[in-house]
Amino acid sequence: MRTVIALLALAGALAAQPKRIVSTAPSITETLFALGLGDRVVGVSTYGHYPPEAASRTRIGTYLRPNVEAIVALRPDLVILQSMPNGAGPQLARMKLNILDVGHGNLEHSLAAIQSIGNRCGAGERAAKLVLEMRRQLDAIRRRTARAPRRSLVFIVGRTPGSLDGLIAVGRGSYLNELIEIAGGANALAGTPLAYPKISLEALLAMNPDVLVDMGDMADTVSVTEQHRREVVALWGRYPALKAVASKRVYAVASDVFVVPGPRIVEAASAFERMLVGQPILAAAAFQAASLLLRSHLEPPRKAAAARIGCPTVGVVGCTL
């Protein structure tokens, strides 16, 4: 009798798991695929580029402006949102759709979001393993850099294309600030509580960071060329008195790992570590191998094999002066 009850409970739990999931943010999409739930994903946000399998899913608008009509048309049994005042949540709730709202902002929020998604989708154990492995790798980076000199770093995430105007950098309120510290660096803008404050060129020159990372006009990471990266580095070369320029630690980066707070944040921390010690950023193939290794520990064997065959490039390349 107990066996029958257990089987019925299991069948009920499996039936309750969502079969048609819509993701409204790149980090959610990456999490779903990392947990081996990609075959349940029917809709993703416009700018989600990873993993490559996500490209075949219906686009439902941007992270900031999801298209509610497009989401409803997909007949999802679960829509996963990040906490944002974009009005999509209440609209979807009025249409009686099941919604999972996950937090974001700092590192712990990102890790908790992975666990929440796994729990809701019947992959709680896999999510726990993923989070544990991410913590283990971040702790390993923290231990490696514990006694290293703390070099100052500025990470530019926005500016006017082709110029050094309209600079936006990473502040203390961003999870990237935590990754920089884990990697052994000192964010030069850690004094501001804002996540992404605007700064003037004059203020940056006064900070005179040891390392300068620029992703400012390369948000569309798919189309960035090596020539574009060289041009970005050349912009900063106009200021040879900057310590980052003089020591050849100006990096032009173009990869979602730096702006998507999902399972690949470990790769971002590793890249910061290398930049802080003046080493080239890991080539795309190395980042790809790291991603596939992590996925192989978590996905069912069939999916891990498919991932190895598909072998995508992540597109992380760095330029130094």
ABEGO torsion letter per residue (X at the ends): XAAAAAAAAAAAAAAABBABBBBABAAAAAAAAAAGAAAABABBBAABAOBAAAAABBBAEBAABBBAAAAAAAGBABBBBBBBBAGAAAAAAAAGBBBBBBBBGBAAAAAAAAAAAAAAAGAAAAAAAAAAAAAAAAAAAAAAAAABBBBBBBBBABBBBGBABGBBBBBAABAAAAAAAAAGBBBAAAABABABBBBBAAAAAAAGBABBBBAAAAABAAABBAAAAAAAAAAAAABAABAAAAAGABBBBBBAAAABBBAAAAAAAAAAAAAAAGBBBBBAAAAAAAAAAAAAAABBAAAAAAAAAAGBBAGBBBBBX
